[in-house]
Amino acid sequence: MPFNFRSFFRNVALAAFIFLITFSIASAKPFKDGSVATDVEISLIDGIAVDQSGNVFLSTHDHHAILRVDKKGKIKRVIGNGITGFSGDGGPASKARLNQPAGLVFDKKGNLYIADRTNHRVRKVDTNGIITTVAGNGTAGFSGDGGPATKASFNLPAGLAFDSKGNLYISDRSNNRVRMVDTNGIIRTVAGNGGDQYKGDKGPATNAEINKPFGLAIDKNDNLYIADRGNNRIRKVDTNGIITTPAGDGGFYFIGDNGPAYNASIAGPTGVAVDGEGNLFIADKYNNRVRMVDTNGLIRTVVGTGQRDYNGDSELARETNLKFPFALTVDPDGKLLVVDRSHYTVRRVDLQSGSVETIAGNGKKKFKGDGGPATGASIFFPHGIAVDSKDNVIFSDKAHFRIRRITPDGMIDTIAGSGMRGNLGDGGPALEAELYSVTSLIMNDQDEIYFTNPSGFMSLIRKIDKNNIVHLLHTTSDKKYFEEIKQSGGFSKPSKSNLVSISQFSDIALDKQGNLIIPDSINHQIRKVTPDGKFTTIAGNGSSDFTGDGGPAIKATFAVPVAVTLDEAGNIYVADSTNNRIRKIDTNGIVTTFAGNGEHKDTGDGGPAIEAGIRSMTDLAFSPSGELYIVEAGTHRIRKIAKDGTITTVAGKGYQGYYGDGGPGEKAMLKTPSGIAFDSKGNAYISDLGNNRIRKLDTNGIISTLAGTGGSYGWGEEGETVEILFHKFP
């Protein structure tokens, strides 16, 4: 009997790809406002500031909000609603949208300024809690010098500082400049000419070159200090506008403590601060240290060992490990605050005694989005999707190793999965279980969840019962399943294995009797398993071909069946993918072709589905009104077969991208959609896998994003933004 090696190795390659790009993220529950700050998980912090009363404010990279830690050690979200975007000017700051906020600074009146980085703006929150924009028009670029700051263009503004006259300094990171907004709101450049080399020392700062400036600080004499990250240096601009380098020789390594700072090497500095005595502090990010340059120009380490393993708060700051220290500030008591970014903590250092304490964060990363609006959550390869009896949307956040729920009012949380990759936890609580790359996901009439996921060359079917306990139901190495493969003519054991059959549960569906219907794509068969665990083959003789229409499905041939669904009458519909057809198995077991002419094309819209070209199917589902929807991943479309047999496209233009929210679905762009499900009102929910979003197609055909920010993925430190730095070594 022929075996489809191309299909087999395609599936193995896909599994290998998913394995390579996935990573573990610690599980987390959203903290409540008023929690003890050291008990909560805070994720990545990119900015820090302290008000005149000693309250600490933190900007969260992932959660698009500003947190406050009060003097009693309680934490609260005070600015930003957690949804990425730009909105809210003129209203309460707590309801505004931010986009990856970075630097923070207070003016003398107590107003807070925010580098709203990916909105390319600087925003102000006054003492009444009202937010406005004070610089930036929202368009990435460089323009506006000499005019109103609100009409200027920035490119990812990062750091902020005020001088004694009330002028606001902004590190315009990706324009390689530092710009100043004067007290009349007029903007100009004070450092950098846009080039990204190391040039210009001892001359006008506006003629110099700086590379990806980030943190800023100003001393009591109004000298400006710049964390010139890409040049591995700290630059200084004096009150005459002349630029020099007080620290860093350009080397991307650690050397020079207890000597002149200009001879020391600093690796990717991101933050700077100056205390009342004029000492300069540097967040030496990749050396995992905070270093101080004293008023004599000598440099030494004040926090960190250079090792980055988390060791809590040691007795001395010099013995406390840091991991990528990022931002710094000095509080009203003269103590140094350090954002220990990748330990997910904020540390306070008493510079007199050398002691250190954690004031926020418990050392774990907060998972992005849970407990807040779904549109602000991060989603990573959404796949299987279903809707429960209360119209909650349940979906597999595949590469986050979780199953998550979106409520009808748009809030998201995790209902299964610890965030660890694996298949452990059966018999225990769903939130403590390991879920590995959940693909298909369905629900029964009691809102119990059935799902499939791989495990090596095997596939598993697991269930979450109504008490939220996980159970392992079936695997492709089950004795009963393996016996059924042999009896039905399916591919048996691999030649060198006595353990497992090469099989795959490529999808699952439930009939009204509680039987699971399972397409076994590699063996080209459809199987049924009863509630008591009995396996039978109901379609396919094990050969890869297209034969048998009009006769018993058990004698017919299929070619890589990948998805299955049932109509109200109990007829089974199979996405027979390599045959480019949808086959129907009626309640008498007779198979016919329901849609598709067998051609691997996209054709036929507006005509009979039986004459259409259909390809790259990944999911099938019936709407409440009885229309069959087809998810076509490779063509980035959703198509519909009406009750009269006519096929049309309802979402997706046929090429990949992200576009069209708020308009007709057929004019929108999807990217490798993987699943679809319907609520009780007939709204469709689409796992837009390649866009890392859940999209909604309402009953009027209008598409929108229900969940996900669309963030991309990369290889690197857990939870870190991946940046590639090029250094010009001699």
Phi, psi and omega in degrees: 000134183290144177243131183279087182294325180300317179294319182298310183289332174297317180292320178296318180297319179296317179298320179296320179298314179298321179299319183293323187268351182274156181208158182276139175231128184300141179290156181204153173244143181298138178279156177266143175305134181095000177292159173292126190298329181279356178264350190255166176261128191243350179066202188278127178250131183247351181207154181212143176207157180234133178276179185293341179269355180094006174286138183258132180246137185232134176262129184261124182296312186278332190256001170055046184209165175246128179256151175238131172252113184278178185291346175270001178083017179263142185249146182206142171280125185242338181223134179093137180267004177089354179263127180293141179146193178228119175193169168104352182304134181092355181235190181297132182297333181293340181258000183282163173254135175241169180220097180053062179297148182237251187298148178229148174202147175257144170270179184293339181272355179094008175281141181260134178247139187234127170280096182278080200307299187280354167271357177056043181218162165245131184239154184239135173245114184281178185290351174264001178083016180265135183257140175216167174262130179249347178202139176102137179259002177092353180259127179292128180160192177228117177193167168104351182304135181093355181235190180298134183298330182289347178259359182278157174256136174242168175226092179062064176298143190234302185252154182223150174199154176244143170266181185291341181271354181093011175282139182260127179255138185228125173277111180271080197311301187275001166263000178055045181217160164243131184238158183234136173252118183280180185290350175264002179084013180265137185253146172207164178272135179245346177205137177096137177251009180101341177285159185243025177265192174246100183213158166102359182303142179075010175236186179302132182298330180289345176265352184278168174245136175230160190231107178054059178296142180235263184293148178232153172208153179230131181274182185293345178261010179070022169283138182262131176246136185236127170282096182275078193302310184293339178262001179056044183215162167252127180253151180234133175244117182277180185290351174265002178082015180265135183257140175218174178243102179278343182210138176102130177255006179096348180285141181263063179197188184247121175194155168110356181304143178073016175231188179299132184297330182288346176264355182276157175256137182231135187251099175064053181297137182241336183227148175222153175208155179231133178268181184294341179271353181094007175286138182257128179249141187232127170279096183274081197306303188278352169269358176056045181217158161249129183241154182237135172253116183279180185290350174266000179085012179266143184249144174205162178276132177248337176219136174105151179252349189097336173278150184243005174294139182288123178233022177069204177265109174283171182298325180241144180299325180295342181255006179265124180285140173244157174227103180059060174302139195236312184226152184223154166201165178246130183276174183299340179269005179082011178270147183269128175256132185235124171278104177273080201300312186266007161261359176057045178220164170239129184249147174242129186243126172275108186289341179282313183267341183081008180279160182222145175216149175273131179249348177204142177093143179253013177090003178244154181273129176285129177292136191283119166111328185301137180089359181232190180296136183297332180291346178258004184273155171268136178230140186229101181061063175297141184226258183301145185212143179208168177232131182272185186291344179258011181067023166285136177270123181249129181214157176272117173272082201304306185275357167266359176059045182218160163246129186237162185232137174245121182282164179301337177267011170089014178265149185239145171207169178264133179247348177203143177104131179273351185093356178265141181280126178160190182229027180271164173110001180298135183092357181238184182297141183300324182289345179258357184278155172268134179235122182254108171050058179299130181255272181284147182211127179223169180227148174266185185286356174256012181064026170277145187255132170248138179212158178246148171202155182280162172208093187064231177274001180262166168238148179241148166242123181236162184225140171251115185279181185290350174262010179064034175257137181270138178229141170272122181264307187212152171224163179283002172256004176301140180301316181297322181290317181295322178296322179293324177300313181296316182292331184269359179089008179288168179296130184267219188290148169298153190297334184245021182229135174254009189255312189226156169267149176279099183218168181208126169279096186275347177192170174216151173215160179242135172267180186288345177270000180087010176281141174273132175253125191229117170282127177257091194295321184288329179265001173060039183225164174241131183238159175236138175233127183282165179302335179268010171092015179273127180264137169220154175263127183249349179202142176095132178263005177099346177274150178264104182192185174232098177213165167103357180303136180092354180235190182298132182297332182294337180261355182279168174245144176235167178223101179057066173291128188243339183214156183211147173208169180232149173267181184297330182279352180097005174289144183257136179241130187239129172279099182271085201294311183289337173276356178054044181219159167251122182255147179245130175247112185281178185291350174263003178083015179267135183256140173218165173271126181266325181205150177101134180261005178092350180275141180275069185218170173249095182216166167100358181303135181092353181239190181295135181298330181294340181257001185274153169273127182229136179210165175053047179285140176235341181202153175227144176201146175265139173283165177301336180271002173091019176263139183269124178257141183239126174265120180246098187295314186291335178257000174058045182226159164241127179241159184230137173251114182287171181297335179273006176089004180277138180252138177215160172271131180248343177205137177099135181269354178104353173224154194282151177160183176233112185195154164106358181304136181092356181235187181298137182301324183289347177260359181274171176242134174246170178219103179053059177299147187236339183203163180211146177208164185234145172269182185293339181270353180097004174288140180259144178238129189243129170281100181271078193304310184292339177263000181052047181218158165255124180254151179243131174246108186281178185291349174264003179083013180268134183257147177208169175265123178271325184206147174103143178262350180083011182302146181271175181240168177194171177266135179165196177301146181305120177079005186265148168289133181270124176235141177253120182249134177251125179246141183266086181281146181291000000 
